[in-house]
Amino acid sequence: MTASANVSSDLTTTIRFVMPPDTGDNWLGITDQELPVAASYEWALRPNCGAVVLFSGTVRDHAEGRTDVQYLTYEAYDEQVEPVFRSIADELRSRWPNTGRVVLLHRTGRLELEESSVIAVVSAPHRPEAFEAARFAIDALKESAPIWKHEVWGDGADWGTGAHDVTDPSAVGSS
């Protein structure tokens, strides 16, 4: 695992200390540390953007066909997450060119109930674009990023349900 204090707008890496980038309008990364939900919202604020949409996916106590989920463990193919997150941000900006800032952060390792596993934050001049772009960001991340979820529940453990082939971000939402 690489330790880094900042992630530049052109770099996604596994980071220990989750800090916003010094420059640029993309904050992209994976970390084994708690996700900075409030800080990501604050970072996304811009004077030319009247809307910020923040999605935080949290660990819940059930999954499809599984009750009593106790915790999750996420694994990622770090070297492949970098280009995927960057492609998602690029595709998002091509679809919504007035986008302000984009945050895509995902957590790895063991996560307990109610902890945030992923955040997608988008700022834009108006709420329709911010909502649409944020929805695209989380959907594209879930469909495109090589990140896997292992679930542990009362009577067992297994990989998360709903596995699928990886989709290129440009194909997300196109059907």
Secondary structure by P-SEA (a helix, b strand, c coil): cccccccccccccccccccccccccccccccccccaaaaaaaaaccccccbbbbbbbbbcccccccccccbbbbbcaaaaaaaaaaaaaaaaaaacccccbbbbbbbccccccccccbbbbbbcccaaaaaaaaaaaaaaaaacccbbbbbbccccccccccccccccccccccc
